[in-house]
């Protein structure tokens, strides 16, 4: 018997902006990432366990291309207006997403060469019971499937 569960979902997520990546290399199915000195991963303050990003393989004449997409709801109280504006500005230039699953494994979506692009939108619920906060939408394409994370 093993100590792993089959529960899905993502426990935590972070992003790293394209200009903060000093080195990004892929070895087998592992992303080896070195972060530019003075920078670090930016945690996304999500609403509990979130849905894993969607990865869709697409066969082309040049090989398999993977399409990534995700919508992540963020706590409004955890992001200042300045931080929201900064995030909105930087994700247009590209980022990579690191997600930790319920077994503690970390995965990378996007690469330095094929970063995820996106938008950050403020959502105000219509009713008291509706969600109010931010929704981060990220998408991109890559020649790599989901990659395991290795920190250099």
C-alpha positions as CSV (number, residue, x, y, z in Angstrom):
1,X,0.0,0.0,0.0
2,X,1.3,3.5,-0.8
3,X,0.9,6.8,1.0
4,X,-0.6,8.6,-1.9
5,X,-4.2,9.5,-2.6
6,X,-6.1,9.9,-5.9
7,X,-7.7,13.1,-4.9
8,X,-7.6,15.8,-7.6
9,X,-7.2,19.5,-7.5
10,X,-4.4,22.0,-6.8
11,X,-3.5,23.1,-3.2
12,X,-1.4,26.1,-4.1
13,X,-0.3,28.0,-7.2
14,X,2.4,30.6,-7.9
15,X,3.6,32.5,-10.9
16,X,7.0,33.6,-12.1
17,X,7.1,36.4,-14.7
18,X,9.1,35.9,-17.9
19,X,11.7,38.6,-17.0
20,X,12.4,36.8,-13.6
21,X,13.5,33.6,-15.2
22,X,17.4,33.4,-15.4
23,X,17.4,29.8,-16.8
24,X,14.7,27.5,-18.0
25,X,15.7,24.0,-19.3
26,X,13.8,20.9,-19.9
27,X,15.3,17.5,-19.2
28,X,13.0,14.5,-19.9
29,X,9.7,15.7,-18.3
30,X,11.2,18.0,-15.8
31,X,11.5,21.8,-15.9
32,X,14.8,23.0,-14.3
33,X,14.3,26.6,-13.4
34,X,16.7,29.2,-12.0
35,X,15.2,32.4,-10.8
36,X,16.9,35.8,-11.4
37,X,18.6,36.9,-8.2
38,X,16.4,39.1,-6.1
39,X,13.2,37.6,-7.4
40,X,11.0,34.8,-6.2
41,X,7.7,33.0,-7.0
42,X,4.6,35.1,-6.5
43,X,1.9,33.2,-4.6
44,X,-1.6,33.3,-5.9
45,X,-4.0,33.5,-2.9
46,X,-6.7,31.1,-4.2
47,X,-10.1,30.1,-2.8
48,X,-9.1,26.8,-1.3
49,X,-8.4,23.8,-3.5
50,X,-8.7,24.9,-7.2
51,X,-9.2,23.0,-10.4
52,X,-6.1,21.9,-12.2
53,X,-5.3,23.7,-15.5
54,X,-6.6,22.1,-18.7
55,X,-4.0,20.6,-21.0
56,X,-5.1,19.6,-24.5
57,X,-2.7,17.9,-26.9
58,X,-3.1,18.8,-30.5
59,X,-1.3,16.7,-33.2
60,X,0.2,18.7,-36.0
61,X,2.5,17.9,-38.9
62,X,5.4,19.3,-36.8
63,X,4.6,17.2,-33.7
64,X,2.4,17.5,-30.7
65,X,1.5,21.0,-29.4
66,X,-0.1,21.3,-25.9
67,X,-2.6,24.0,-25.2
68,X,-2.9,25.2,-21.6
69,X,-5.8,27.1,-20.0
70,X,-6.9,27.9,-16.5
71,X,-9.2,30.3,-14.6
72,X,-8.1,30.9,-11.1
73,X,-10.2,32.8,-8.6
74,X,-8.2,34.9,-6.2
75,X,-9.2,36.4,-2.8
76,X,-9.9,40.1,-3.2
77,X,-8.8,40.8,0.4
78,X,-5.3,39.3,-0.3
79,X,-4.5,41.6,-3.2
80,X,-4.0,45.3,-3.0
81,X,-5.1,47.5,-5.9
82,X,-1.4,48.2,-6.6
83,X,-0.6,44.4,-6.6
84,X,-3.6,43.8,-8.9
85,X,-2.4,46.5,-11.4
86,X,1.1,45.1,-11.3
87,X,-0.1,41.5,-11.9
88,X,-2.4,42.8,-14.7
89,X,0.5,44.6,-16.4
90,X,3.1,41.7,-16.1
91,X,1.0,38.8,-17.2
92,X,0.6,40.4,-20.6
93,X,4.4,39.9,-21.0
94,X,4.2,36.3,-20.0
95,X,4.6,34.0,-17.0
96,X,4.9,30.4,-16.0
97,X,2.6,28.8,-13.5
98,X,3.7,26.4,-10.7
99,X,1.0,24.2,-9.1
100,X,1.2,21.9,-6.1
101,X,-1.2,18.9,-6.2
102,X,-2.7,17.1,-3.2
103,X,0.2,14.7,-3.0
104,X,2.8,17.6,-2.8
105,X,4.1,17.2,-6.4
106,X,4.8,20.5,-8.2
107,X,4.1,21.0,-11.8
108,X,5.0,23.7,-14.3
109,X,2.7,25.1,-17.0
110,X,4.3,27.2,-19.7
111,X,8.0,27.8,-20.4
112,X,10.4,30.7,-20.9
113,X,10.1,30.3,-24.7
114,X,6.4,29.6,-24.6
115,X,5.0,31.5,-21.6
116,X,1.4,31.7,-20.5
117,X,-0.4,35.0,-21.2
118,X,-3.5,36.2,-19.6
119,X,-5.7,38.8,-18.0
120,X,-6.9,39.7,-14.5
121,X,-10.5,40.7,-14.1
122,X,-12.4,42.0,-11.1
123,X,-15.7,40.2,-10.5
124,X,-18.5,41.6,-8.4
125,X,-21.3,39.2,-7.6
126,X,-24.8,40.1,-8.4
127,X,-26.2,38.5,-5.3
128,X,-24.9,38.3,-1.7
129,X,-24.1,34.6,-2.3
130,X,-22.2,35.2,-5.5
131,X,-18.4,35.3,-5.7
132,X,-16.7,38.7,-5.6
133,X,-12.9,39.0,-6.1
134,X,-10.5,38.5,-9.0
135,X,-10.3,36.0,-11.7
136,X,-6.9,35.3,-13.3
137,X,-7.2,33.7,-16.8
138,X,-4.0,32.2,-18.2
139,X,-3.5,30.3,-21.5
140,X,-0.7,29.4,-23.9
141,X,0.7,26.7,-26.1
142,X,3.9,24.7,-25.7
143,X,5.8,21.8,-27.2
144,X,6.0,20.3,-23.8
145,X,3.2,18.5,-21.7
146,X,2.9,19.2,-18.0
147,X,6.4,19.3,-16.5
148,X,7.6,18.2,-13.1
149,X,9.4,21.1,-11.2
150,X,13.0,21.1,-10.2
151,X,14.5,24.2,-8.5
152,X,18.1,24.9,-9.4
